[in-house]
Structures are given as C-alpha cells and as structure tokens.
C-alpha cells in the first residue's frame, strides 16, 4: 500500500482528512496533528512528524507547503520572514525531505489567496506579498524534482462564500475543490485511484482553534 505524507499549515488542515478518506484502502495517508506554521518550523520538525505518524523512509509521496506564516505582516511591519531567508529555507526543506524520504515523489503547494478586506488591521497578509513568496519558493525549487501544485491560482477566483474566514477554506465547497486538486496530483503521480467522497456527509478532523491558528 502506498504511503503519503501531508505537511503544511492550516490550509492543509482543511483537506487532510478529505484526502485520507478518499484514499482509504489504497494508501496510508499521514499528517501532523498540529499546524506546521513557518518554513523554519517545518525544517525543525519534519523528522519528528515522520516519527509521529509512524512512517519510515519508504514514503511514496510527500505533499507540503509553507509560506502564509512567513508572509504575515503584524502592526504594519514587514513580513515576519525576510523573503531571501524564506527562499533559502524552502530549498533546505526540500533537501531535508529528500534525505528523510529518498524514494518519495515530492509535491510543493503554493500558498493560497486571502481576502485582504476581511483581515484585522494589525494582522494582515497581502496577496501581492504572497505572490512574491510563492515566486521565491518556485525559484528555490527550480532544478529539483519537485512537482508544483498551484493552490494560489486555484483559490484566487473562488467566491468569498467558499471561505470560512479571510484565510481559510473550511467550507464543503472549498474542501471538495482544494482536496480534489491535491488528490488528482497524488493519484496521477502514484497511479492510484481515489474514491468519491460525499461532501455532505464528510467529517473533517476536529482540530481546535488553538491548533489551527492563523
């Protein structure tokens, strides 16, 4: 049975169980029980999350993202992570994942679009900045064997009714769209087939607000 590891921030927390349920009986899908937050946090804890979910090095695919926390702007200050450092860290994460999972196909998902007008004045993200950080990540991963899942473009034109707040997409409609995109890439790369999920009956992971964070 295939082994799939999902790593990412609270956007991942909106589709992880959807992917797991759709691949039930076809693949073992594991993911951390927490928000993976900053790129540096991923670099620090990737090996511990591997142990947490009980995976060895024989993982078939890793789907990961990091960037929304790095691009966060507090109190009109600059993004928390300088873009040059973010770019360097993204490449370091790729190398760490390749070390931990030498046989895995690796997929990087771009950070998703936000609804700027709904943001707190002291706690902001701007899509222009997110686009710059996404571009930096793609530059860092150019020349590697990483497959890109462009979730930014996918979410850019979704109606606001599909959003659960200014950052997240925890609605049935968005879960089906984003989870479906992740599934399509996984299934294509691994040559497997997902089951259909009845979104009306789907039960997501019951993360706490503290775990999800922003």
matplotlib code that plots the C-alpha trace (Angstrom):
import matplotlib.pyplot as plt

x = [0.0, 1.3, 2.4, 1.6, 2.7, 0.9, 2.8, 1.5, -0.1, -3.8, -4.7, -3.6, -5.7, -8.8, -8.2, -6.0, -8.8, -10.6, -7.6, -7.2, -10.8, -10.7, -7.6, -8.8, -7.8, -5.5, -2.9, -1.8, -2.1, -0.4, -0.1, 1.0, -1.6, -0.6, -0.3, 3.1, 3.3, 6.6, 9.0, 11.6, 9.2, 8.8, 12.6, 12.9, 10.1, 9.8, 11.7, 9.6, 6.3, 7.6, 8.0, 4.7, 2.7, 4.8, 6.4, 9.8, 11.9, 9.7, 7.2, 5.9, 4.9, 5.2, 2.9, 3.9, 3.5, 4.8, 4.6, 1.4, 3.0, 6.3, 4.4, 2.4, 2.6, 2.0, 1.3, 2.3, 5.7, 7.5, 6.7, 7.9, 10.3, 12.5, 11.9, 15.6, 15.6, 12.3, 13.7, 16.8, 14.7, 12.4, 15.4, 16.7, 13.3, 13.3, 16.8, 15.6, 12.6, 14.7, 17.0, 14.2, 12.3, 14.8, 12.3, 9.4, 7.9, 7.7, 5.0, 5.1, 1.8, 1.8, 0.3, -3.4, -5.1, -6.5, -9.4, -7.5, -10.5, -11.6, -8.2, -7.5, -5.7, -2.9, -2.7, -2.5, -1.5, -1.4, -1.9, 0.8, 3.3, 2.0, 2.6, 6.2, 6.8, 5.3, 7.6, 10.6, 9.7, 9.4, 12.7, 14.3, 12.8, 13.7, 16.1, 14.8, 12.4, 9.6, 6.1, 4.2, 0.6, -0.5, -3.2, -2.8, -4.2, -6.8, -8.1, -7.7, -11.0, -13.1, -16.1, -16.0, -18.9, -16.4, -14.2, -14.7, -12.8, -10.3, -7.6, -9.2, -11.4, -13.2, -16.4, -17.7, -17.4, -13.8, -12.8, -14.0, -12.2, -8.9, -8.9, -9.8, -6.8, -4.5, -6.0, -5.7, -2.0, -1.3, -3.3, -1.6, 1.9, 1.3, -1.0, -3.8, -7.5, -9.4, -12.9, -15.6, -16.4, -19.9, -19.1, -22.5, -21.5, -17.8, -16.4, -13.1, -10.5, -11.7, -8.8, -9.1, -9.0, -5.7, -4.2, -5.4, -4.1, -3.6]
y = [0.0, 3.5, 5.8, 9.6, 12.3, 15.6, 18.5, 22.1, 25.0, 25.4, 25.2, 21.6, 21.1, 21.8, 19.0, 16.4, 14.1, 14.5, 13.1, 10.4, 9.3, 9.3, 7.1, 4.7, 1.1, 2.4, 4.4, 5.2, 9.0, 10.6, 14.1, 16.0, 16.7, 20.4, 23.4, 23.2, 27.1, 28.7, 27.3, 27.2, 25.2, 22.6, 22.4, 21.8, 19.3, 17.3, 14.3, 14.4, 14.4, 11.5, 9.6, 10.8, 9.3, 6.1, 6.3, 5.0, 6.2, 4.3, 7.0, 7.2, 10.9, 14.0, 16.9, 20.0, 23.8, 26.7, 30.4, 32.0, 32.4, 33.6, 36.3, 37.5, 41.3, 42.4, 46.0, 47.3, 45.8, 43.8, 40.1, 38.0, 36.1, 38.0, 36.7, 35.9, 33.7, 32.1, 31.2, 29.6, 27.7, 26.3, 24.7, 23.4, 21.8, 20.1, 18.7, 17.6, 15.8, 14.2, 13.0, 11.6, 10.1, 9.3, 7.4, 9.8, 12.0, 15.5, 18.0, 21.6, 23.6, 27.3, 29.4, 30.2, 33.5, 35.6, 38.0, 41.2, 43.3, 40.9, 41.0, 42.5, 45.9, 44.7, 41.2, 41.2, 39.4, 40.9, 38.8, 40.8, 39.7, 36.1, 36.0, 37.2, 34.5, 31.9, 33.0, 32.8, 29.3, 28.2, 29.8, 27.9, 24.6, 25.1, 22.4, 19.9, 17.1, 18.9, 18.9, 22.1, 22.2, 25.8, 26.3, 30.0, 30.2, 27.6, 29.7, 33.1, 33.2, 31.2, 33.2, 34.6, 32.3, 29.4, 30.9, 30.2, 33.4, 35.7, 33.0, 29.5, 27.5, 25.2, 25.1, 21.9, 23.6, 24.6, 21.4, 19.5, 21.7, 22.0, 18.4, 17.3, 19.1, 17.5, 14.1, 14.5, 15.2, 12.4, 9.9, 10.9, 10.6, 7.3, 5.7, 5.1, 5.9, 7.8, 7.0, 9.6, 11.5, 12.6, 16.1, 16.4, 13.5, 14.3, 14.8, 16.8, 16.4, 18.1, 20.5, 23.1, 26.8, 26.8, 24.1, 25.8, 29.3, 31.8]
z = [0.0, -0.9, 1.9, 1.6, 3.9, 4.0, 5.7, 5.8, 7.6, 8.5, 4.8, 4.9, 8.0, 5.8, 3.3, 5.0, 6.2, 2.9, 1.1, 3.7, 3.4, -0.4, -0.4, 2.3, 1.3, -1.4, 0.5, 4.1, 4.5, 7.5, 8.6, 11.8, 14.5, 14.5, 12.2, 10.6, 10.6, 9.4, 6.9, 9.7, 11.8, 9.0, 8.8, 12.5, 13.0, 9.7, 11.1, 14.3, 12.4, 10.4, 13.7, 15.0, 12.1, 12.2, 8.8, 7.8, 4.9, 2.4, 1.8, -1.8, -1.9, 0.3, -0.4, 1.5, 1.8, 3.9, 3.4, 4.8, 8.2, 6.7, 4.7, 7.7, 8.5, 12.1, 13.1, 9.6, 10.0, 7.2, 6.7, 9.6, 7.5, 5.0, 1.6, 1.0, 4.1, 3.2, -0.2, 1.3, 3.9, 1.2, -0.5, 2.8, 3.5, 0.1, 0.9, 4.3, 2.8, 0.2, 3.0, 5.1, 2.2, -0.5, -2.8, -2.5, -5.1, -3.7, -4.3, -3.2, -2.9, -3.3, -0.5, -1.0, -1.8, 1.1, 1.4, 2.3, 3.2, 5.9, 7.7, 11.1, 10.6, 12.9, 11.5, 7.7, 4.6, 1.2, -1.9, -3.7, -1.0, -1.0, -4.8, -4.2, -1.7, -3.9, -6.7, -4.4, -3.4, -7.1, -7.8, -4.9, -6.1, -9.8, -10.9, -8.3, -9.0, -7.2, -8.7, -8.1, -7.0, -7.7, -5.0, -5.2, -8.7, -7.8, -4.9, -6.4, -8.0, -5.6, -4.4, -0.8, 0.1, -0.2, 2.5, 6.2, 7.1, 5.4, 5.3, 5.4, 3.1, 5.6, 3.7, 2.0, -1.5, -1.0, 0.8, -2.2, -4.7, -2.9, -1.7, -5.2, -6.6, -4.1, -4.8, -8.6, -8.4, -5.9, -7.9, -11.2, -9.7, -8.0, -10.5, -7.9, -7.9, -5.2, -4.0, -4.3, -1.1, -0.3, 0.9, 2.7, 5.0, 5.2, 8.7, 8.9, 11.5, 14.7, 15.2, 18.0, 17.2, 19.1, 16.9, 13.7, 14.4, 11.7]

ax = plt.figure().add_subplot(projection="3d")
ax.plot(x, y, z, "-o")
ax.set_aspect("equal")
plt.show()
